[in-house]
């Protein structure tokens, strides 16, 4: 007598389409196919969950975009303030120099020595303010010519001075924090 196969057995109360086959990879799919209302309800709840998650992600994205825009505006404002007040310290340090010049001119009257003393004091104050802010004079008399810091105006024969050394300075040069601000205008000794 032939042995009946698994599909020929009676269902014994199982819903139609449900498999008792232990090798069936998706037994639940067959059950959901039996109840379309339950399947639609599950799909709707999944759609609602995805819609809620999408709305949350959209809100997070908008919030992050607004935060980045605020940060950009803050950086622009900080840069503008830094530009606007970058010289505040230097100019504040120059105020006593201005005061000294005004006081020296008021006190000088007809006495040239008082005016000279006031001018010397003011020059010392001004040089101190410059030095405090990284300004250094380049006064190279007697030093070898350096094309990075000196600009040769002319060359002259100079007995007793080594060739290519600075003989005279027309105008001092200046370095600001070791960067050339203005080269020294110099006269250089020629080869003999």
PyMOL commands that set and color helices and strands:
alter all, ss='L'
color gray80, all
select helices_A, chain A and resi 27-34+36-84+88-108+112-132
alter helices_A, ss='H'
color red, helices_A
select strands_A, chain A and resi 135-138+150-156+166-171+173-176+179-182+184-189
alter strands_A, ss='S'
color yellow, strands_A
deselect
rebuild
show_as cartoon
